[in-house]
Amino acid sequence: MENQIKESLISLLDSIKRSDGPGVSEHMARVDELLTVNRSKIHPQLAHFLGNRSYAKALQFLEAGR
């Protein structure tokens, strides 16, 4: 599940860099969905970053392996 979140974050941040509005919307919705469904299963710090839409920090957290 964390891999899905990580992949979605990478895609989202890439869409932001490319100014791809539809891509941003799609990937943001996917990240929100993953958070909603898995909130109780993920690390509280990751949930905090995702809930506050601190996507770069969330990706750094995942890449650091906690």
OpenMM code with the backbone's topology and positions (N, CA, C; nanometers):
from openmm import Vec3, app, unit

residues = "MET GLU ASN GLN ILE LYS GLU SER LEU ILE SER LEU LEU ASP SER ILE LYS ARG SER ASP GLY PRO GLY VAL SER GLU HIS MET ALA ARG VAL ASP GLU LEU LEU THR VAL ASN ARG SER LYS ILE HIS PRO GLN LEU ALA HIS PHE LEU GLY ASN ARG SER TYR ALA LYS ALA LEU GLN PHE LEU GLU ALA GLY ARG".split()
positions = [
    Vec3(0.0805, -0.1181, 0.0000),
    Vec3(0.0000, 0.0000, 0.0000),
    Vec3(0.0861, 0.1263, 0.0000),
    Vec3(0.1966, 0.1244, 0.0758),
    Vec3(0.2866, 0.2404, 0.0728),
    Vec3(0.3489, 0.2574, -0.0656),
    Vec3(0.3710, 0.1474, -0.1360),
    Vec3(0.4229, 0.1578, -0.2729),
    Vec3(0.3227, 0.2275, -0.3637),
    Vec3(0.1948, 0.1990, -0.3449),
    Vec3(0.0911, 0.2650, -0.4251),
    Vec3(0.0888, 0.4143, -0.3959),
    Vec3(0.1003, 0.4489, -0.2687),
    Vec3(0.1030, 0.5903, -0.2314),
    Vec3(0.2257, 0.6577, -0.2924),
    Vec3(0.3398, 0.5921, -0.2818),
    Vec3(0.4638, 0.6481, -0.3371),
    Vec3(0.4528, 0.6689, -0.4875),
    Vec3(0.4026, 0.5693, -0.5590),
    Vec3(0.3864, 0.5815, -0.7043),
    Vec3(0.2911, 0.6947, -0.7397),
    Vec3(0.1828, 0.7064, -0.6649),
    Vec3(0.0870, 0.8139, -0.6903),
    Vec3(0.1473, 0.9503, -0.6624),
    Vec3(0.2268, 0.9602, -0.5574),
    Vec3(0.2930, 1.0871, -0.5265),
    Vec3(0.3923, 1.1265, -0.6352),
    Vec3(0.4686, 1.0299, -0.6827),
    Vec3(0.5650, 1.0577, -0.7901),
    Vec3(0.4911, 1.1077, -0.9138),
    Vec3(0.3825, 1.0412, -0.9489),
    Vec3(0.3035, 1.0822, -1.0657),
    Vec3(0.2424, 1.2207, -1.0447),
    Vec3(0.1940, 1.2455, -0.9237),
    Vec3(0.1346, 1.3755, -0.8931),
    Vec3(0.2383, 1.4868, -0.9049),
    Vec3(0.3523, 1.4683, -0.8426),
    Vec3(0.4554, 1.5722, -0.8474),
    Vec3(0.5069, 1.5937, -0.9887),
    Vec3(0.5132, 1.4863, -1.0680),
    Vec3(0.5528, 1.4999, -1.2082),
    Vec3(0.4482, 1.5804, -1.2852),
    Vec3(0.3215, 1.5546, -1.2598),
    Vec3(0.2145, 1.6296, -1.3270),
    Vec3(0.2199, 1.7776, -1.2889),
    Vec3(0.2516, 1.8047, -1.1629),
    Vec3(0.2636, 1.9436, -1.1192),
    Vec3(0.3771, 2.0121, -1.1944),
    Vec3(0.4925, 1.9446, -1.2049),
    Vec3(0.6072, 2.0021, -1.2770),
    Vec3(0.5730, 2.0330, -1.4221),
    Vec3(0.4908, 1.9454, -1.4838),
    Vec3(0.4567, 1.9627, -1.6247),
    Vec3(0.3343, 2.0522, -1.6450),
    Vec3(0.2811, 2.1064, -1.5362),
    Vec3(0.1600, 2.1891, -1.5415),
    Vec3(0.0461, 2.1161, -1.6123),
    Vec3(0.0329, 1.9875, -1.5820),
    Vec3(-0.0708, 1.9021, -1.6402),
    Vec3(-0.1908, 1.9001, -1.5463),
    Vec3(-0.2823, 1.9943, -1.5655),
    Vec3(-0.3981, 2.0082, -1.4782),
    Vec3(-0.4787, 1.8803, -1.4598),
    Vec3(-0.5191, 1.8155, -1.5704),
    Vec3(-0.5953, 1.6908, -1.5543),
    Vec3(-0.5159, 1.5828, -1.4803),
    Vec3(-0.3872, 1.5745, -1.5056),
    Vec3(-0.3033, 1.4769, -1.4362),
    Vec3(-0.2941, 1.5071, -1.2876),
    Vec3(-0.2808, 1.6355, -1.2542),
    Vec3(-0.2755, 1.6756, -1.1137),
    Vec3(-0.4044, 1.6339, -1.0439),
    Vec3(-0.5176, 1.6639, -1.1054),
    Vec3(-0.6473, 1.6287, -1.0463),
    Vec3(-0.6607, 1.4787, -1.0270),
    Vec3(-0.6233, 1.4036, -1.1292),
    Vec3(-0.6347, 1.2579, -1.1240),
    Vec3(-0.5485, 1.1989, -1.0127),
    Vec3(-0.4230, 1.2396, -1.0076),
    Vec3(-0.3310, 1.1819, -0.9093),
    Vec3(-0.3601, 1.2319, -0.7672),
    Vec3(-0.4065, 1.3553, -0.7552),
    Vec3(-0.4437, 1.4064, -0.6242),
    Vec3(-0.5637, 1.3287, -0.5694),
    Vec3(-0.6593, 1.3008, -0.6561),
    Vec3(-0.7757, 1.2221, -0.6144),
    Vec3(-0.7338, 1.0820, -0.5716),
    Vec3(-0.6381, 1.0246, -0.6423),
    Vec3(-0.5896, 0.8904, -0.6079),
    Vec3(-0.5186, 0.8913, -0.4726),
    Vec3(-0.4358, 0.9908, -0.4470),
    Vec3(-0.3672, 1.0011, -0.3184),
    Vec3(-0.4703, 1.0188, -0.2070),
    Vec3(-0.5695, 1.1043, -0.2282),
    Vec3(-0.6744, 1.1253, -0.1287),
    Vec3(-0.7501, 0.9952, -0.1007),
    Vec3(-0.7789, 0.9203, -0.2064),
    Vec3(-0.8494, 0.7929, -0.1910),
    Vec3(-0.7658, 0.6930, -0.1100),
    Vec3(-0.6383, 0.6836, -0.1421),
    Vec3(-0.5503, 0.5922, -0.0698),
    Vec3(-0.5411, 0.6309, 0.0776),
    Vec3(-0.5373, 0.7598, 0.1057),
    Vec3(-0.5331, 0.8060, 0.2438),
    Vec3(-0.6626, 0.7699, 0.3162),
    Vec3(-0.7741, 0.7964, 0.2534),
    Vec3(-0.9034, 0.7689, 0.3150),
    Vec3(-0.9202, 0.6212, 0.3481),
    Vec3(-0.8858, 0.5360, 0.2544),
    Vec3(-0.9040, 0.3918, 0.2718),
    Vec3(-0.8040, 0.3324, 0.3710),
    Vec3(-0.6833, 0.3875, 0.3748),
    Vec3(-0.5750, 0.3246, 0.4521),
    Vec3(-0.5265, 0.4041, 0.5724),
    Vec3(-0.5965, 0.5087, 0.6091),
    Vec3(-0.5476, 0.5980, 0.7159),
    Vec3(-0.5070, 0.5211, 0.8418),
    Vec3(-0.5852, 0.4238, 0.8817),
    Vec3(-0.5560, 0.3519, 1.0060),
    Vec3(-0.4367, 0.2565, 0.9932),
    Vec3(-0.3935, 0.2309, 0.8697),
    Vec3(-0.2859, 0.1341, 0.8454),
    Vec3(-0.1510, 0.2001, 0.8197),
    Vec3(-0.1513, 0.3305, 0.7967),
    Vec3(-0.0256, 0.3963, 0.7625),
    Vec3(0.0291, 0.4736, 0.8819),
    Vec3(0.1568, 0.5017, 0.8767),
    Vec3(0.2256, 0.5741, 0.9829),
    Vec3(0.1561, 0.7096, 1.0049),
    Vec3(0.1356, 0.7491, 1.1308),
    Vec3(0.0678, 0.8766, 1.1582),
    Vec3(0.1352, 0.9972, 1.0944),
    Vec3(0.2687, 0.9970, 1.0869),
    Vec3(0.3387, 1.1109, 1.0252),
    Vec3(0.3073, 1.1185, 0.8763),
    Vec3(0.3028, 1.0032, 0.8101),
    Vec3(0.2680, 1.0011, 0.6679),
    Vec3(0.1248, 1.0490, 0.6489),
    Vec3(0.0336, 1.0032, 0.7333),
    Vec3(-0.1059, 1.0481, 0.7250),
    Vec3(-0.1150, 1.1994, 0.7443),
    Vec3(-0.0343, 1.2520, 0.8354),
    Vec3(-0.0311, 1.3963, 0.8589),
    Vec3(0.0130, 1.4712, 0.7325),
    Vec3(0.1226, 1.4266, 0.6721),
    Vec3(0.1717, 1.4923, 0.5504),
    Vec3(0.0669, 1.4864, 0.4395),
    Vec3(0.0077, 1.3704, 0.4197),
    Vec3(-0.0909, 1.3548, 0.3127),
    Vec3(-0.2160, 1.4367, 0.3411),
    Vec3(-0.2598, 1.4363, 0.4656),
    Vec3(-0.3791, 1.5123, 0.5029),
    Vec3(-0.3615, 1.6615, 0.4842),
    Vec3(-0.2389, 1.7085, 0.5032),
    Vec3(-0.2090, 1.8508, 0.4848),
    Vec3(-0.1607, 1.8829, 0.3437),
    Vec3(-0.1641, 1.7825, 0.2594),
    Vec3(-0.1209, 1.7954, 0.1192),
    Vec3(0.0245, 1.8407, 0.1061),
    Vec3(0.1057, 1.7938, 0.1990),
    Vec3(0.2505, 1.8171, 0.1932),
    Vec3(0.3113, 1.6987, 0.1181),
    Vec3(0.2866, 1.6976, -0.0112),
    Vec3(0.3192, 1.5800, -0.0920),
    Vec3(0.4693, 1.5555, -0.1042),
    Vec3(0.5494, 1.6607, -0.1153),
    Vec3(0.6943, 1.6430, -0.1244),
    Vec3(0.7482, 1.5841, 0.0058),
    Vec3(0.6965, 1.6306, 0.1189),
    Vec3(0.7397, 1.5767, 0.2482),
    Vec3(0.6964, 1.4312, 0.2626),
    Vec3(0.5759, 1.4005, 0.2158),
    Vec3(0.5281, 1.2610, 0.2223),
    Vec3(0.6176, 1.1704, 0.1406),
    Vec3(0.6572, 1.2149, 0.0222),
    Vec3(0.7446, 1.1340, -0.0618),
    Vec3(0.8809, 1.1175, 0.0035),
    Vec3(0.9356, 1.2234, 0.0609),
    Vec3(1.0636, 1.2140, 0.1319),
    Vec3(1.0529, 1.1140, 0.2471),
    Vec3(0.9429, 1.1182, 0.3191),
    Vec3(0.9208, 1.0259, 0.4302),
    Vec3(0.9232, 0.8816, 0.3813),
    Vec3(0.8538, 0.8549, 0.2723),
    Vec3(0.8492, 0.7196, 0.2175),
    Vec3(0.9860, 0.6749, 0.1655),
    Vec3(1.0578, 0.7658, 0.1017),
    Vec3(1.1884, 0.7314, 0.0468),
    Vec3(1.2921, 0.7076, 0.1561),
    Vec3(1.2731, 0.7735, 0.2709),
    Vec3(1.3665, 0.7560, 0.3814),
    Vec3(1.3425, 0.6236, 0.4540),
    Vec3(1.2282, 0.5635, 0.4296),
    Vec3(1.1978, 0.4370, 0.4950),
    Vec3(1.1692, 0.4519, 0.6427),
    Vec3(1.1269, 0.5708, 0.6804),
    Vec3(1.0942, 0.6072, 0.8197),
    Vec3(1.2160, 0.6031, 0.8987),
] * unit.nanometer
topology = app.Topology()
chain = topology.addChain("A")
for resn in residues:
    res = topology.addResidue(resn, chain)
    for name in ("N", "CA", "C"):
        topology.addAtom(name, app.Element.getBySymbol(name[0]), res)
